[in-house]
Amino acid sequence: MPIEFAFLDYLQTLHTPLLDELMLFITTIAGRGELALVLGAALLCFKRSRKVGLAIIAAMVIGYLLGSVILKPSIARVRPCNVNLAVEMLVERPHSFSFPSGHTTLAFSAIMALYFAHCRKVFWAAACVGAVVAFSRMYLYVHFPTDILAGLAVGTLSAYIAWEIVRRFAGGETEDEQARGL
């Protein structure tokens, strides 16, 4: 943990009013996955993208259950902001546990569902947004770097499970779907 605190403390030296506002905006729009859920719901409306939408929503549900319902209370890791109380917070100190990052888990559940569904062009744009979401959680001093890595891993696993379920029960991918990236 000393290395993680050193990294988080270094991030505190990067604060500027503009970067603070940007990180607050990013972490707020990531929220509890509302945007990804809206994307998934919108994709459900079109036959061509229905499996991708279903995979996104299923991945987020699986990610939430694995991360927030099972791992967080089982591991019960205290957040860095609740250990180092000297850091000036830009957000209200969360009272939930830290490991894994819920924001990162939900973001990467949706993002990796795009990857497994072969939506590679959209995946790369979404991955960039997801990386900024993950960074914002450390910048705001509410997660350790290992919380972020665990969120990425849980999100990836959730997306893989969701895509395999969708692929098997909603019909396998056709070569045409794979070629179109849907």
N, CA, C and O of each residue as an XYZ file, in Angstrom:
728
protein
N       0.793     -1.209      0.000
C       0.000      0.000      0.000
C       0.834      1.273      0.000
O       0.359      2.296     -0.492
N       2.058      1.261      0.529
C       2.837      2.505      0.473
C       3.055      2.999     -0.959
O       3.036      4.204     -1.209
N       3.261      2.073     -1.896
C       3.451      2.478     -3.295
C       2.166      3.082     -3.836
O       2.196      4.071     -4.568
N       1.035      2.482     -3.473
C      -0.239      3.014     -3.948
C      -0.496      4.412     -3.383
O      -0.947      5.303     -4.102
N      -0.211      4.598     -2.111
C      -0.383      5.934     -1.529
C       0.571      6.938     -2.171
O       0.201      8.090     -2.396
N       1.787      6.510     -2.462
C       2.748      7.411     -3.116
C       2.210      7.852     -4.474
O       2.313      9.026     -4.830
N       1.640      6.923     -5.228
C       1.071      7.266     -6.537
C      -0.126      8.206     -6.377
O      -0.223      9.212     -7.080
N      -1.030      7.882     -5.459
C      -2.200      8.746     -5.237
C      -1.785     10.133     -4.757
O      -2.372     11.135     -5.165
N      -0.783     10.192     -3.899
C      -0.296     11.486     -3.416
C       0.349     12.273     -4.549
O       0.223     13.497     -4.598
N       1.033     11.593     -5.454
C       1.587     12.269     -6.623
C       0.461     12.873     -7.458
O       0.573     14.008     -7.922
N      -0.615     12.126     -7.651
C      -1.741     12.647     -8.431
C      -2.310     13.923     -7.821
O      -2.849     14.771     -8.532
N      -2.189     14.054     -6.512
C      -2.693     15.259     -5.854
C      -1.893     16.497     -6.257
O      -2.388     17.618     -6.145
N      -0.662     16.300     -6.722
C       0.160     17.441     -7.154
C      -0.245     17.929     -8.543
O       0.186     18.999     -8.971
N      -1.070     17.154     -9.250
C      -1.489     17.511    -10.605
C      -2.742     18.383    -10.639
O      -3.147     18.854    -11.702
N      -3.346     18.595     -9.489
C      -4.625     19.320     -9.446
C      -4.514     20.738     -9.993
O      -3.617     21.505     -9.642
N      -5.458     21.049    -10.862
C      -5.674     22.412    -11.355
C      -7.184     22.608    -11.363
O      -7.921     21.622    -11.370
N      -7.664     23.829    -11.363
C      -9.121     24.037    -11.408
C      -9.772     23.367    -12.628
O     -10.846     22.777    -12.510
N      -9.131     23.458    -13.783
C      -9.691     22.858    -14.991
C      -9.728     21.338    -14.905
O     -10.739     20.718    -15.235
N      -8.619     20.736    -14.458
C      -8.562     19.277    -14.332
C      -9.530     18.784    -13.254
O     -10.160     17.737    -13.410
N      -9.645     19.543    -12.161
C     -10.610     19.178    -11.112
C     -12.022     19.117    -11.685
O     -12.745     18.151    -11.442
N     -12.417     20.126    -12.434
C     -13.758     20.162    -13.028
C     -13.953     19.017    -14.015
O     -15.011     18.389    -14.046
N     -12.934     18.751    -14.815
C     -13.016     17.665    -15.789
C     -13.189     16.313    -15.086
O     -14.031     15.512    -15.492
N     -12.411     16.056    -14.051
C     -12.497     14.780    -13.341
C     -13.833     14.639    -12.611
O     -14.397     13.546    -12.552
N     -14.333     15.732    -12.060
C     -15.653     15.692    -11.423
C     -16.740     15.398    -12.454
O     -17.656     14.619    -12.193
N     -16.635     16.023    -13.623
C     -17.603     15.791    -14.697
C     -17.559     14.336    -15.141
O     -18.601     13.692    -15.268
N     -16.365     13.817    -15.377
C     -16.197     12.438    -15.854
C     -16.746     11.444    -14.845
O     -17.479     10.526    -15.212
N     -16.401     11.618    -13.588
C     -16.848     10.664    -12.580
C     -18.356     10.764    -12.375
O     -19.002      9.772    -12.035
N     -18.920     11.951    -12.579
C     -20.359     12.131    -12.431
C     -21.115     11.488    -13.587
O     -22.123     10.816    -13.368
N     -20.641     11.688    -14.821
C     -21.366     11.092    -15.941
C     -21.221      9.574    -15.953
O     -22.079      8.868    -16.482
N     -20.130      9.074    -15.368
C     -19.975      7.619    -15.276
C     -20.961      7.076    -14.254
O     -21.516      5.989    -14.417
N     -21.169      7.856    -13.194
C     -22.146      7.506    -12.170
C     -22.196      6.037    -11.852
O     -21.173      5.404    -11.592
N     -23.357      5.520    -11.873
C     -23.572      4.096    -11.628
C     -23.897      3.371    -12.929
O     -24.629      2.382    -12.935
N     -23.344      3.874    -14.029
C     -23.500      3.202    -15.302
C     -24.727      3.608    -16.089
O     -25.124      2.913    -17.024
N     -25.337      4.734    -15.719
C     -26.565      5.147    -16.386
C     -26.395      5.298    -17.896
O     -27.249      4.852    -18.661
N     -25.294      5.925    -18.332
C     -25.089      6.125    -19.767
C     -24.933      4.801    -20.506
O     -25.478      4.623    -21.595
N     -24.196      3.884    -19.918
C     -24.011      2.576    -20.556
C     -25.327      1.807    -20.594
O     -25.612      1.106    -21.564
N     -26.127      1.937    -19.543
C     -27.431      1.272    -19.544
C     -28.348      1.859    -20.612
O     -29.083      1.126    -21.273
N     -28.305      3.173    -20.780
C     -29.100      3.814    -21.835
C     -28.620      3.331    -23.204
O     -29.436      3.041    -24.079
N     -27.307      3.242    -23.393
C     -26.765      2.723    -24.649
C     -27.244      1.289    -24.884
O     -27.697      0.950    -25.978
N     -27.141      0.463    -23.862
C     -27.594     -0.919    -23.987
C     -29.072     -1.000    -24.323
O     -29.475     -1.788    -25.178
N     -29.883     -0.190    -23.654
C     -31.328     -0.182    -23.919
C     -31.616      0.301    -25.339
O     -32.489     -0.244    -26.013
N     -30.895      1.311    -25.790
C     -31.092      1.820    -27.153
C     -30.726      0.752    -28.175
O     -31.424      0.593    -29.177
N     -29.652      0.023    -27.937
C     -29.236     -1.030    -28.862
C     -30.243     -2.186    -28.907
O     -30.360     -2.874    -29.921
N     -30.961     -2.391    -27.807
C     -31.988     -3.435    -27.776
C     -33.139     -3.144    -28.743
O     -33.847     -4.055    -29.172
N     -33.311     -1.886    -29.073
C     -34.445     -1.471    -29.922
C     -34.278     -1.862    -31.390
O     -35.250     -1.838    -32.144
N     -33.085     -2.215    -31.798
C     -32.819     -2.518    -33.203
C     -32.348     -3.959    -33.340
O     -31.442     -4.399    -32.632
N     -32.970     -4.680    -34.251
C     -32.648     -6.090    -34.429
C     -31.154     -6.307    -34.676
O     -30.561     -7.254    -34.159
N     -30.564     -5.430    -35.461
C     -29.151     -5.572    -35.838
C     -28.212     -5.500    -34.626
O     -27.153     -6.127    -34.626
N     -28.594     -4.745    -33.604
C     -27.706     -4.535    -32.456
C     -28.262     -5.108    -31.156
O     -27.717     -4.853    -30.082
N     -29.332     -5.871    -31.246
C     -30.013     -6.373    -30.044
C     -29.094     -7.201    -29.144
O     -29.110     -7.034    -27.925
N     -28.297     -8.086    -29.732
C     -27.408     -8.934    -28.923
C     -26.349     -8.112    -28.200
O     -25.974     -8.426    -27.071
N     -25.873     -7.066    -28.849
C     -24.871     -6.207    -28.209
C     -25.502     -5.485    -27.020
O     -24.904     -5.413    -25.947
N     -26.708     -4.951    -27.210
C     -27.404     -4.274    -26.115
C     -27.665     -5.206    -24.951
O     -27.480     -4.837    -23.792
N     -28.093     -6.403    -25.261
C     -28.343     -7.402    -24.224
C     -27.051     -7.755    -23.493
O     -27.045     -7.895    -22.270
N     -25.959     -7.899    -24.242
C     -24.666     -8.216    -23.630
C     -24.197     -7.095    -22.704
O     -23.669     -7.364    -21.625
N     -24.385     -5.849    -23.116
C     -23.979     -4.717    -22.270
C     -24.750     -4.726    -20.953
O     -24.161     -4.614    -19.878
N     -26.066     -4.860    -21.048
C     -26.881     -4.839    -19.830
C     -26.573     -6.045    -18.946
O     -26.430     -5.900    -17.732
N     -26.471     -7.221    -19.537
C     -26.151     -8.422    -18.754
C     -24.775     -8.299    -18.100
O     -24.605     -8.673    -16.940
N     -23.800     -7.780    -18.831
C     -22.450     -7.614    -18.274
C     -22.460     -6.667    -17.083
O     -21.772     -6.898    -16.089
N     -23.236     -5.611    -17.189
C     -23.286     -4.653    -16.075
C     -23.964     -5.249    -14.846
O     -23.550     -4.990    -13.716
N     -25.002     -6.044    -15.066
C     -25.666     -6.712    -13.939
C     -24.703     -7.700    -13.285
O     -24.576     -7.728    -12.061
N     -24.033     -8.502    -14.090
C     -23.065     -9.465    -13.566
C     -21.933     -8.725    -12.851
O     -21.525     -9.126    -11.761
N     -21.423     -7.651    -13.454
C     -20.349     -6.874    -12.841
C     -20.760     -6.280    -11.503
O     -19.986     -6.292    -10.545
N     -21.979     -5.762    -11.442
C     -22.477     -5.198    -10.181
C     -22.560     -6.288     -9.110
O     -22.128     -6.086     -7.975
N     -23.114     -7.435     -9.479
C     -23.251     -8.520     -8.504
C     -21.890     -9.019     -8.020
O     -21.673     -9.190     -6.820
N     -20.976     -9.250     -8.963
C     -19.637     -9.719     -8.572
C     -18.887     -8.672     -7.752
O     -18.325     -8.980     -6.701
N     -18.884     -7.435     -8.242
C     -18.081     -6.394     -7.603
C     -18.673     -5.831     -6.335
O     -18.046     -5.865     -5.277
N     -19.889     -5.311     -6.443
C     -20.471     -4.580     -5.306
C     -21.193     -5.461     -4.302
O     -21.218     -5.148     -3.112
N     -21.780     -6.557     -4.762
C     -22.538     -7.406     -3.846
C     -21.653     -8.476     -3.207
O     -21.809     -8.788     -2.027
N     -20.724     -9.039     -3.986
C     -19.898    -10.133     -3.450
C     -18.536     -9.647     -2.963
O     -18.200     -9.839     -1.794
N     -17.738     -9.016     -3.844
C     -16.351     -8.698     -3.484
C     -16.207     -7.556     -2.473
O     -15.470     -7.691     -1.496
N     -16.895     -6.443     -2.693
C     -16.715     -5.295     -1.780
C     -16.946     -5.673     -0.318
O     -16.068     -5.418      0.507
N     -18.091     -6.274      0.044
C     -18.282     -6.621      1.459
C     -17.390     -7.763      1.944
O     -17.063     -7.833      3.129
N     -16.995     -8.660      1.034
C     -16.135     -9.777      1.436
C     -14.720     -9.308      1.754
O     -14.110     -9.768      2.719
N     -14.201     -8.394      0.943
C     -12.831     -7.914      1.124
C     -12.790     -6.748      2.114
O     -11.852     -6.632      2.902
N     -13.798     -5.895      2.072
C     -13.966     -4.789      3.028
C     -12.736     -3.876      3.120
O     -12.292     -3.530      4.214
N     -12.203     -3.497      1.978
C     -11.033     -2.608      1.954
C     -11.470     -1.156      2.148
O     -12.384     -0.670      1.482
N     -10.803     -0.485      3.066
C     -11.091      0.916      3.356
C     -10.552      1.779      2.213
O      -9.493      1.495      1.653
N     -11.284      2.821      1.881
C     -10.870      3.723      0.800
C      -9.678      4.582      1.247
O      -9.508      4.862      2.434
N      -8.859      4.994      0.272
C      -7.691      5.808      0.640
C      -8.075      7.110      1.329
O      -7.372      7.565      2.231
N      -9.181      7.710      0.913
C      -9.607      8.977      1.518
C     -10.064      8.807      2.957
O     -10.123      9.781      3.707
N     -10.388      7.582      3.352
C     -10.787      7.319      4.730
C      -9.612      6.848      5.581
O      -9.751      6.647      6.787
N      -8.461      6.674      4.947
C      -7.227      6.366      5.667
C      -6.427      7.651      5.843
O      -6.002      7.978      6.951
N      -6.226      8.370      4.756
C      -5.496      9.643      4.781
C      -6.514     10.779      4.789
O      -6.943     11.254      3.737
N      -6.886     11.198      5.971
C      -7.922     12.220      6.119
C      -7.413     13.629      5.828
O      -8.199     14.577      5.815
N      -6.117     13.776      5.594
C      -5.539     15.093      5.336
C      -5.801     15.581      3.910
O      -5.657     16.772      3.631
N      -6.180     14.686      3.015
C      -6.403     15.067      1.614
C      -7.700     15.856      1.512
O      -8.739     15.449      2.033
N      -7.617     16.994      0.829
C      -8.804     17.812      0.595
C      -9.634     17.150     -0.502
O      -9.163     16.956     -1.622
N     -10.872     16.809     -0.162
C     -11.722     16.059     -1.079
C     -12.531     16.988     -1.979
O     -13.026     18.027     -1.542
N     -12.654     16.591     -3.237
C     -13.498     17.310     -4.194
C     -14.894     16.700     -4.260
O     -15.830     17.323     -4.761
N     -15.023     15.487     -3.754
C     -16.308     14.793     -3.680
C     -16.550     14.422     -2.223
O     -15.635     14.435     -1.399
N     -17.785     14.094     -1.929
C     -18.102     13.627     -0.583
C     -17.393     12.300     -0.353
O     -17.352     11.449     -1.242
N     -16.838     12.126      0.838
C     -16.149     10.871      1.145
C     -17.139      9.709      1.086
O     -18.123      9.692      1.825
N     -16.882      8.743      0.213
C     -17.784      7.582      0.147
C     -17.661      6.744      1.422
O     -16.595      6.681      2.035
N     -18.741      6.117      1.803
C     -18.738      5.293      3.010
C     -18.728      3.804      2.688
O     -18.642      2.968      3.588
N     -18.816      3.475      1.399
C     -18.760      2.070      1.001
C     -17.293      1.630      0.913
O     -16.378      2.448      1.011
N     -17.094      0.341      0.729
C     -15.746     -0.182      0.610
C     -15.147      0.133     -0.756
O     -15.848      0.559     -1.673
N     -13.851     -0.081     -0.874
C     -13.083      0.395     -2.014
C     -12.829     -0.637     -3.110
O     -12.749     -0.274     -4.284
N     -12.702     -1.907     -2.754
C     -12.207     -2.926     -3.688
C     -13.310     -3.866     -4.120
O     -13.934     -4.516     -3.281
N     -13.561     -3.950     -5.416
C     -13.002     -3.236     -6.557
C     -13.765     -1.936     -6.814
O     -14.818     -1.705     -6.220
N     -13.241     -1.103     -7.685
C     -13.914      0.143     -8.044
C     -15.201     -0.175     -8.799
O     -15.178     -0.824     -9.844
N     -16.317      0.290     -8.256
C     -17.603      0.062     -8.902
C     -17.732      0.814    -10.217
O     -18.252      0.275    -11.193
N     -17.254      2.076    -10.249
C     -17.291      2.853    -11.484
C     -16.517      2.137    -12.596
O     -16.993      2.024    -13.725
N     -15.326      1.659    -12.259
C     -14.486      0.991    -13.249
C     -15.099     -0.341    -13.659
O     -15.088     -0.690    -14.840
N     -15.629     -1.084    -12.704
C     -16.266     -2.359    -13.021
C     -17.408     -2.165    -14.003
O     -17.481     -2.852    -15.021
N     -18.305     -1.224    -13.697
C     -19.454     -1.015    -14.580
C     -19.033     -0.488    -15.943
O     -19.545     -0.930    -16.971
N     -18.100      0.456    -15.950
C     -17.646      1.004    -17.231
C     -17.037     -0.090    -18.100
O     -17.377     -0.212    -19.277
N     -16.146     -0.880    -17.528
C     -15.470     -1.898    -18.325
C     -16.333     -3.134    -18.582
O     -16.032     -3.907    -19.491
N     -17.380     -3.335    -17.815
C     -18.346     -4.380    -18.171
C     -18.975     -4.026    -19.512
O     -19.048     -4.863    -20.412
N     -19.427     -2.782    -19.640
C     -20.044     -2.335    -20.894
C     -19.021     -2.264    -22.024
O     -19.290     -2.706    -23.140
N     -17.860     -1.713    -21.734
C     -16.822     -1.544    -22.764
C     -16.355     -2.891    -23.301
O     -16.240     -3.072    -24.513
N     -16.091     -3.818    -22.419
C     -15.600     -5.122    -22.869
C     -16.705     -5.946    -23.523
O     -16.409     -6.836    -24.320
N     -17.965     -5.673    -23.206
C     -19.064     -6.319    -23.939
C     -18.995     -5.903    -25.406
O     -19.232     -6.715    -26.300
N     -18.671     -4.641    -25.646
C     -18.484     -4.176    -27.029
C     -17.343     -4.932    -27.704
O     -17.441     -5.312    -28.871
N     -16.276     -5.142    -26.965
C     -15.119     -5.864    -27.508
C     -15.497     -7.300    -27.882
O     -15.235     -7.746    -28.999
N     -16.110     -8.012    -26.948
C     -16.449     -9.407    -27.207
C     -17.503     -9.543    -28.310
O     -17.577    -10.570    -28.986
N     -18.315     -8.497    -28.482
C     -19.328     -8.496    -29.544
C     -18.742     -8.036    -30.876
O     -19.476     -7.861    -31.848
N     -17.438     -7.842    -30.927
C     -16.721     -7.444    -32.144
C     -17.088     -6.045    -32.635
O     -17.021     -5.781    -33.835
N     -17.470     -5.157    -31.741
C     -17.749     -3.757    -32.093
C     -16.466     -2.973    -31.847
O     -16.434     -2.089    -30.991
N     -15.424     -3.285    -32.581
C     -14.081     -2.794    -32.296
C     -13.934     -1.278    -32.449
O     -13.234     -0.650    -31.655
N     -14.583     -0.676    -33.457
C     -14.438      0.769    -33.633
C     -15.041      1.522    -32.450
O     -14.441      2.465    -31.935
N     -16.216      1.105    -32.031
C     -16.861      1.733    -30.873
C     -16.097      1.384    -29.603
O     -15.980      2.203    -28.691
N     -15.583      0.167    -29.553
C     -14.826     -0.275    -28.381
C     -13.662      0.666    -28.074
O     -13.475      1.058    -26.922
N     -12.878      1.032    -29.089
C     -11.697      1.862    -28.839
C     -12.071      3.229    -28.298
O     -11.397      3.739    -27.403
N     -13.124      3.830    -28.816
C     -13.582      5.122    -28.286
C     -14.066      4.961    -26.849
O     -13.741      5.771    -25.981
N     -14.843      3.911    -26.608
C     -15.349      3.658    -25.261
C     -14.218      3.345    -24.284
O     -14.268      3.761    -23.127
N     -13.209      2.622    -24.738
C     -12.072      2.289    -23.871
C     -11.325      3.546    -23.429
O     -10.859      3.627    -22.292
N     -11.212      4.514    -24.318
C     -10.569      5.782    -23.943
C     -11.368      6.494    -22.855
O     -10.798      7.009    -21.893
N     -12.687      6.521    -23.013
C     -13.542      7.129    -21.988
C     -13.418      6.349    -20.682
O     -13.311      6.945    -19.610
N     -13.432      5.022    -20.768
C     -13.303      4.187    -19.575
C     -11.994      4.407    -18.842
O     -11.960      4.401    -17.611
N     -10.918      4.602    -19.589
C      -9.613      4.862    -18.966
C      -9.649      6.172    -18.181
O      -9.071      6.268    -17.099
N     -10.318      7.164    -18.722
C     -10.422      8.457    -18.027
C     -11.308      8.318    -16.788
O     -11.030      8.924    -15.754
N     -12.372      7.521    -16.893
C     -13.226      7.264    -15.720
C     -12.390      6.615    -14.620
O     -12.441      7.043    -13.467
N     -11.625      5.590    -14.971
C     -10.792      4.897    -13.990
C      -9.773      5.848    -13.362
O      -9.573      5.845    -12.148
N      -9.132      6.661    -14.204
C      -8.159      7.631    -13.696
C      -8.817      8.621    -12.744
O      -8.238      8.984    -11.720
N     -10.028      9.055    -13.080
C     -10.720     10.048    -12.244
C     -10.933      9.540    -10.825
O     -10.902     10.324     -9.876
N     -11.149      8.242    -10.669
C     -11.395      7.678     -9.341
C     -10.143      7.746     -8.463
O     -10.235      7.907     -7.246
N      -8.976      7.620     -9.096
C      -7.726      7.765     -8.339
C      -7.416      9.245     -8.104
O      -6.996      9.631     -7.013
N      -7.622     10.055     -9.117
C      -7.398     11.501     -9.019
C      -8.224     12.090     -7.874
O      -7.762     12.972     -7.151
N      -9.445     11.592     -7.724
C     -10.328     12.089     -6.669
C     -10.061     11.432     -5.313
O     -10.749     11.717     -4.333
N      -9.069     10.560     -5.264
C      -8.580      9.934     -4.033
C      -9.601      9.006     -3.383
O      -9.600      8.853     -2.162
N     -10.468      8.387     -4.174
C     -11.468      7.485     -3.613
C     -11.146      6.015     -3.894
O     -11.810      5.124     -3.364
N     -10.123      5.757     -4.730
C      -9.727      4.377     -5.017
C      -8.219      4.250     -5.136
O      -7.528      5.156     -5.601
N      -7.731      3.096     -4.699
C      -6.341      2.718     -4.903
C      -6.170      2.217     -6.337
O      -7.145      1.790     -6.955
N      -4.955      2.262     -6.873
C      -4.725      1.693     -8.213
C      -5.143      0.231     -8.336
O      -5.658     -0.169     -9.380
N      -4.936     -0.575     -7.296
C      -5.344     -1.983     -7.378
C      -6.862     -2.137     -7.390
O      -7.376     -3.123     -7.918
N      -7.585     -1.178     -6.818
C      -9.052     -1.193     -6.927
C      -9.469     -1.025     -8.383
O     -10.412     -1.660     -8.856
N      -8.743     -0.154     -9.081
C      -9.017      0.116    -10.494
C      -8.707     -1.126    -11.333
O      -9.506     -1.523    -12.181
N      -7.555     -1.728    -11.094
C      -7.177     -2.942    -11.832
C      -8.171     -4.073    -11.583
O      -8.528     -4.812    -12.501
N      -8.611     -4.199    -10.341
C      -9.604     -5.232    -10.023
C     -10.932     -4.926    -10.709
O     -11.597     -5.840    -11.197
N     -11.325     -3.659    -10.754
C     -12.554     -3.282    -11.452
C     -12.475     -3.607    -12.929
O     -13.448     -4.063    -13.529
N     -11.305     -3.369    -13.513
C     -11.102     -3.699    -14.929
C     -11.213     -5.214    -15.138
O     -11.833     -5.668    -16.099
N     -10.612     -5.985    -14.239
C     -10.646     -7.450    -14.352
C     -12.066     -7.982    -14.153
O     -12.514     -8.840    -14.915
N     -12.769     -7.489    -13.150
C     -14.137     -7.941    -12.894
C     -15.046     -7.533    -14.055
O     -15.907     -8.308    -14.472
N     -14.857     -6.330    -14.571
C     -15.642     -5.883    -15.724
C     -15.397     -6.746    -16.941
O     -16.338     -7.101    -17.651
N     -14.146     -7.089    -17.191
C     -13.798     -7.935    -18.334
C     -14.402     -9.329    -18.179
O     -14.985     -9.865    -19.121
N     -14.263     -9.908    -17.005
C     -14.838    -11.227    -16.745
C     -16.360    -11.195    -16.903
O     -16.944    -12.103    -17.493
N     -16.988    -10.164    -16.383
C     -18.444    -10.022    -16.477
C     -18.892     -9.931    -17.928
O     -19.881    -10.551    -18.320
N     -18.166     -9.161    -18.719
C     -18.503     -9.009    -20.136
C     -18.328    -10.322    -20.881
O     -19.142    -10.664    -21.739
N     -17.283    -11.050    -20.561
C     -17.055    -12.336    -21.217
C     -18.193    -13.315    -20.896
O     -18.731    -13.976    -21.784
N     -18.540    -13.390    -19.626
C     -19.637    -14.279    -19.217
C     -20.932    -13.858    -19.912
O     -21.655    -14.695    -20.452
N     -21.218    -12.562    -19.893
C     -22.451    -12.062    -20.514
C     -22.484    -12.367    -22.009
O     -23.503    -12.812    -22.537
N     -21.347    -12.122    -22.695
C     -21.326    -12.362    -24.135
C     -21.499    -13.852    -24.453
O     -22.184    -14.203    -25.414
N     -20.890    -14.718    -23.662
C     -21.043    -16.152    -23.887
C     -22.493    -16.585    -23.662
O     -23.011    -17.417    -24.407
N     -23.140    -16.036    -22.658
C     -24.553    -16.351    -22.411
C     -25.409    -15.866    -23.574
O     -26.245    -16.613    -24.083
N     -25.207    -14.629    -23.994
C     -25.986    -14.072    -25.101
C     -25.725    -14.854    -26.382
O     -26.657    -15.190    -27.113
N     -24.482    -15.136    -26.645
C     -24.116    -15.858    -27.867
C     -24.764    -17.242    -27.910
O     -25.245    -17.680    -28.954
N     -24.769    -17.916    -26.775
C     -25.324    -19.270    -26.743
C     -26.842    -19.297    -26.760
O     -27.448    -20.138    -27.425
N     -27.462    -18.366    -26.022
C     -28.919    -18.434    -25.876
C     -29.669    -17.523    -26.840
O     -30.859    -17.735    -27.078
N     -29.008    -16.520    -27.398
C     -29.680    -15.629    -28.358
C     -29.229    -15.943    -29.778
O     -29.485    -15.167    -30.699
N     -28.575    -17.047    -29.954
C     -28.108    -17.435    -31.279
C     -26.679    -16.994    -31.483
O     -26.313    -15.861    -31.171
N     -25.879    -17.893    -32.007
C     -24.472    -17.593    -32.259
C     -24.298    -16.515    -33.302
O     -25.203    -16.234    -34.087
N     -23.138    -15.924    -33.299
C     -22.809    -14.891    -34.278
C     -22.723    -15.485    -35.666
O     -22.130    -16.544    -35.867
N     -23.304    -14.814    -36.597
C     -23.127    -15.232    -37.982
C     -21.862    -14.560    -38.511
O     -21.368    -13.592    -37.932
N     -21.348    -15.089    -39.621
C     -20.168    -14.462    -40.234
C     -20.486    -13.036    -40.668
O     -19.629    -12.154    -40.613
N     -21.738    -12.818    -41.104
C     -22.160    -11.478    -41.523
C     -22.121    -10.506    -40.348
O     -21.661     -9.374    -40.500
N     -22.596    -10.933    -39.180
C     -22.560    -10.069    -37.987
C     -21.121     -9.783    -37.588
O     -20.786     -8.656    -37.225
N     -20.291    -10.778    -37.655
C     -18.891    -10.582    -37.291
C     -18.221     -9.607    -38.235
O     -17.434     -8.766    -37.802
N     -18.523     -9.707    -39.529
C     -17.931     -8.808    -40.519
C     -18.414     -7.366    -40.319
O     -17.653     -6.423    -40.539
N     -19.676     -7.192    -39.904
C     -20.228     -5.843    -39.672
C     -19.785     -5.278    -38.332
O     -19.920     -4.079    -38.086
N     -19.262     -6.126    -37.472
C     -18.849     -5.648    -36.147
C     -19.999     -5.575    -35.173
O     -19.914     -4.851    -34.180
N     -21.072     -6.300    -35.424
C     -22.200     -6.332    -34.509
C     -22.413     -7.722    -34.062
O     -23.323     -7.986    -33.277
